[in-house]
Amino acid sequence: MADPMKRLPMQPVERALKVISGRWKAIILYQLFDGPKRLSELKTLLPRISQKVLIQQLREMEEHGLVHREIFRQVPPRVDYSTTALGLSLEPVIRSLCDWGRKHAADLDELDTLSECRLPPVDVRAAEMA
């Protein structure tokens, strides 16, 4: 496989969008901000994503340093996915996108069609990491 960094654009904003682009990456990260998850947990939290696409998105984010995959050598084997420090640094970006999405829906009088953004408050995350 080609080095993933060689495929990334040189413009910073284009690079950032390329790394988190796609229908599911931001949503997967959003779910992983709460802590490590097994593939089956992610599939349950995201029932509309196929397992093939979920695995593909996780692998791409792992290549770009956003997600860590830990394999536990047990029977049956267990694999946990978690955000890296780099992936966790996207939390304010994802939070801002969530806020903007709510504002956009409100401006179009479609707020009642949205689900809630369930990211914990920033001060709670900071306390958990300390």
C-alpha positions in Angstrom: 0.0 0.0 0.0 1.2 3.5 -0.8 2.3 5.8 2.0 -0.9 7.5 3.1 0.9 10.8 3.7 2.0 10.9 0.1 -1.6 10.9 -1.0 -2.6 13.9 1.1 -2.9 17.4 -0.4 -0.4 20.1 0.4 -2.9 22.8 1.3 -3.6 22.5 5.0 -7.4 23.0 4.8 -7.7 20.6 1.9 -5.5 18.1 3.9 -7.7 18.4 6.9 -10.9 17.9 4.9 -9.4 14.9 3.1 -8.4 13.2 6.4 -11.9 13.6 7.9 -14.0 13.6 4.7 -16.5 10.9 4.0 -19.9 10.2 5.3 -18.9 8.3 8.4 -15.4 9.4 9.7 -16.6 12.3 11.8 -19.4 10.2 13.2 -17.1 7.3 14.0 -14.7 9.8 15.8 -17.7 11.3 17.6 -18.5 7.8 19.0 -14.9 7.1 19.9 -14.5 10.4 21.9 -16.4 8.6 24.7 -13.7 5.9 25.0 -12.6 2.7 23.3 -15.1 0.7 21.4 -15.2 -2.8 19.8 -16.2 -3.1 16.2 -19.5 -4.6 17.3 -20.2 -1.7 19.6 -19.6 0.8 16.7 -21.8 -1.2 14.4 -24.6 -1.1 17.0 -24.1 2.7 17.5 -24.1 3.2 13.7 -26.7 0.7 12.3 -26.9 2.3 8.8 -23.2 1.7 8.1 -22.1 -1.6 6.5 -19.4 -3.5 8.3 -17.2 -3.3 5.2 -17.4 0.5 5.1 -16.9 0.8 8.9 -13.7 -1.2 8.7 -12.5 0.7 5.7 -13.1 4.1 7.4 -11.4 2.9 10.6 -8.4 1.7 8.6 -8.1 5.0 6.8 -8.3 6.9 10.1 -5.7 4.5 11.6 -3.4 5.2 8.6 -3.7 9.0 9.2 -3.0 8.6 12.9 -6.5 9.5 14.2 -7.5 6.0 15.5 -5.6 3.3 17.4 -6.5 -0.3 17.0 -5.5 -2.6 19.8 -5.6 -6.4 19.4 -6.0 -8.4 22.6 -4.6 -11.9 22.2 -7.4 -13.9 23.8 -9.9 -16.5 22.6 -11.9 -15.2 20.8 -9.7 -12.4 19.7 -10.8 -8.9 20.8 -10.0 -5.7 19.0 -10.6 -2.2 20.5 -10.6 1.1 18.6 -9.8 4.4 20.3 -8.9 7.9 19.3 -5.3 8.9 19.4 -4.2 12.3 20.8 -4.2 13.5 17.2 -7.8 12.2 16.7 -8.9 13.6 20.1 -7.6 17.0 18.9 -10.4 17.0 16.4 -13.0 17.1 19.1 -13.4 20.9 19.0 -13.8 20.7 15.2 -16.4 18.0 15.5 -18.2 20.0 18.2 -18.1 23.1 16.0 -19.6 21.1 13.1 -22.3 19.8 15.4 -23.1 23.3 16.5 -23.1 24.6 12.9 -25.4 21.8 11.8 -27.9 22.7 14.6 -27.7 26.4 13.5 -28.2 25.5 9.9 -31.2 23.3 10.7 -32.7 26.1 12.9 -32.2 28.6 10.1 -34.1 26.3 7.8 -36.8 25.5 10.4 -35.7 21.9 10.5 -34.4 21.6 14.1 -37.0 19.1 15.1 -35.6 16.6 12.6 -32.1 16.5 14.2 -30.8 14.2 16.9 -28.8 15.7 19.8 -25.1 16.1 19.8 -24.1 14.1 22.8 -20.5 15.2 23.2 -19.7 15.8 26.9 -18.8 19.4 27.9 -15.2 20.3 27.3 -14.5 20.8 31.0 -15.8 17.3 31.8 -13.4 15.8 29.1 -10.5 17.8 30.5 -11.2 16.5 34.0 -11.4 12.9 32.8 -8.0 13.3 31.0 -6.3 14.8 34.1 
